[in-house]
Amino acid sequence: MPHIFELIRKTDQTTSDWSGGTTTQIAIYPQQAVYAERNFTWRISSARVDLEESLFTSLPGIERLIMVLEGEMRLEHTGHHSSYLKPFDQDSFSGNWTTKSFGKVRDFNLMLAEGSFGKLTAVTLAVQTTNTLDIHNPNPDRFPCMTSALYCVDKTLTVSIPTGELYKLTAGDMLLITTKQPTANLPVTVTNTAANQAHIIRSDIYYR
């Protein structure tokens, strides 16, 4: 089977405390990896920052991508750059850096160990509309494995696959689509069935 599908419900995710608020681990690879041991290839999480000012956890050797879901925040990376993020804006930085955040937000995080690469894309779906997302690994020789993770930020969405699978996502759910061999493009159809616009965060992760 060229594609592996895994639906992760919000109710199956684990939430824990960190110095600035709470963090929810949505997905981690390999599945037996432990965040505290830093033995993951990649990790996806969502955090709530409850303090007006907080210091990010040091993560040497980890590349970080962060996107704001609710609220606004300023990030200051000592000796590097600063950024001001509104909903669905993003920033990337090294876990080696000293990073402070200012502002109370809910955010979305992708962490990548050395040798892997990833990107985040925010997708907005208008009321009762359909959007086709193309899932394709452009460089399978360099990165033989690829996972596209679709995170439902709000409302209710239906994801359909050409082979007939149908997944219904509610707020906080995530669908992982993983390929571990060269494959043709996989068109995935996402339908917003709600009475308001809906949002998806798409994470494309390339690794070995």
C-alpha positions in Angstrom: 0.0 0.0 0.0 1.7 3.2 -1.1 0.0 5.5 1.4 -0.7 5.0 5.1 -3.5 6.9 6.7 -3.8 7.5 10.4 -6.5 9.6 12.1 -5.5 11.1 15.4 -8.5 12.3 17.4 -8.2 15.2 19.8 -9.3 12.9 22.6 -6.3 10.7 22.1 -3.7 13.5 22.4 -1.7 14.1 25.6 -1.5 17.5 27.3 1.2 18.5 29.7 2.5 21.6 31.5 5.5 23.7 30.4 6.9 26.8 31.9 4.7 29.2 29.9 1.4 27.2 29.9 0.3 23.9 28.4 1.3 21.8 25.4 -0.5 19.1 23.6 1.4 16.5 21.6 -0.5 15.7 18.5 1.9 13.3 16.7 5.5 12.1 17.0 7.7 10.0 14.9 8.8 7.3 15.5 5.6 6.5 17.5 7.7 5.1 20.4 9.8 8.2 20.6 9.7 10.2 23.9 9.8 14.0 23.7 11.6 14.3 27.0 14.4 12.1 25.6 14.7 14.1 22.4 14.8 10.9 20.3 12.2 11.9 17.8 12.6 12.6 14.0 9.7 15.0 14.1 7.0 16.1 16.5 3.8 18.1 16.0 2.2 19.9 18.9 -0.1 22.7 19.9 0.6 25.0 22.9 -1.2 27.6 24.9 1.0 30.4 26.1 -0.6 31.8 29.3 2.1 34.3 30.3 2.6 37.7 28.8 6.4 36.8 28.7 7.9 33.4 28.5 11.2 31.7 27.6 11.1 28.8 25.1 12.5 25.5 26.1 16.1 24.9 24.8 16.1 22.2 22.1 19.7 21.9 20.7 19.8 20.3 17.3 16.1 20.8 16.6 14.7 23.1 13.9 11.4 24.7 15.0 8.5 26.1 13.0 5.7 27.9 14.8 2.4 29.3 13.6 -0.1 31.3 15.7 -3.7 30.0 15.8 -5.2 32.5 18.2 -4.0 35.8 19.6 -0.8 37.7 18.7 2.8 37.2 19.8 6.2 38.7 19.4 9.2 36.4 19.2 12.7 37.6 20.0 15.6 35.3 19.1 18.6 36.7 20.9 21.4 37.6 18.5 19.3 36.7 15.5 15.9 38.1 14.4 12.5 39.0 15.9 9.1 38.6 14.4 5.5 39.6 15.2 2.9 37.0 14.5 -0.8 37.3 14.0 -3.1 34.3 13.3 -1.7 32.0 10.7 1.6 33.9 10.5 4.7 31.7 11.1 8.3 31.8 12.0 11.2 29.3 11.9 14.2 29.2 14.2 16.8 26.9 15.7 16.1 25.2 19.1 19.7 26.2 19.9 18.7 29.9 20.1 17.5 31.7 23.2 13.9 32.6 22.3 11.5 34.7 24.3 7.8 35.2 23.5 5.5 38.1 24.4 1.8 37.7 24.2 -0.9 35.1 25.2 -1.6 32.8 22.2 -2.5 29.3 21.1 0.1 28.1 18.6 1.0 25.2 16.4 4.5 23.7 16.4 6.5 21.5 14.1 9.9 20.3 15.5 12.4 18.6 13.1 15.6 16.7 14.0 18.7 17.0 11.9 18.3 15.3 8.5 14.7 16.1 8.1 12.8 19.0 6.5 9.3 20.4 6.8 7.0 23.3 6.0 3.7 24.6 7.3 0.8 25.9 5.2 -2.4 27.5 6.4 -5.4 26.7 4.3 -8.7 28.6 4.6 -11.9 27.1 3.3 -15.0 29.3 2.7 -18.4 28.1 3.7 -19.5 24.9 2.0 -16.5 24.8 -0.3 -14.1 22.1 -1.4 -10.3 22.4 -1.8 -8.0 19.8 -3.4 -4.6 19.3 -1.8 -1.9 17.6 -3.9 0.2 15.2 -1.8 3.5 14.5 -3.5 7.2 13.9 -2.5 9.3 16.0 -4.9 12.6 14.5 -3.8 12.3 10.8 -2.9 16.0 10.1 -3.4 17.0 12.6 -0.7 13.9 12.0 1.5 12.4 8.5 1.0 9.7 9.2 3.6 7.1 11.9 3.5 4.2 12.7 5.9 1.5 15.2 5.2 -0.4 16.1 8.3 -3.8 17.8 8.1 -4.8 19.5 11.3 -8.4 20.7 11.7 -8.2 24.1 13.5 -11.9 24.7 13.9 -15.3 23.6 12.6 -16.0 20.3 10.9 -14.2 19.0 7.7 -14.5 16.0 5.5 -11.4 14.6 3.8 -11.8 12.2 0.9 -9.2 10.0 -0.8 -9.4 8.9 -4.4 -9.5 5.2 -3.3 -12.7 5.9 -1.5 -11.7 6.5 2.1 -13.6 9.2 3.9 -12.5 10.9 7.1 -14.5 13.4 9.2 -12.4 15.8 11.2 -13.5 18.0 14.0 -11.5 20.8 15.8 -8.3 19.4 17.2 -8.2 16.2 15.0 -5.3 15.4 12.7 -5.0 13.1 9.6 -1.6 11.8 8.8 -0.8 10.6 5.2 2.5 8.9 5.0 4.4 7.5 2.0 7.6 5.5 2.2 8.2 4.9 -1.5 8.1 7.0 -4.7 4.5 7.5 -5.7 2.4 9.5 -8.1 0.6 12.6 -6.9 -2.3 11.9 -4.4 -5.1 14.5 -4.8 -6.9 14.8 -1.4 -10.2 16.6 -1.3 -11.2 18.6 1.8 -14.7 19.9 2.2 -15.9 22.5 4.7 -19.3 21.3 5.8 -19.8 24.0 8.5 -21.8 27.2 8.3 -18.6 29.3 8.8 -15.2 29.4 7.1 -12.8 26.7 8.4 -9.0 26.4 8.6 -6.5 23.6 8.2 -2.8 23.6 9.0 -1.0 21.4 6.6 2.5 20.1 7.7 4.6 18.5 5.0 7.5 16.6 6.5 10.4 14.9 4.6 12.7 12.5 6.3 14.6 9.2 6.2 
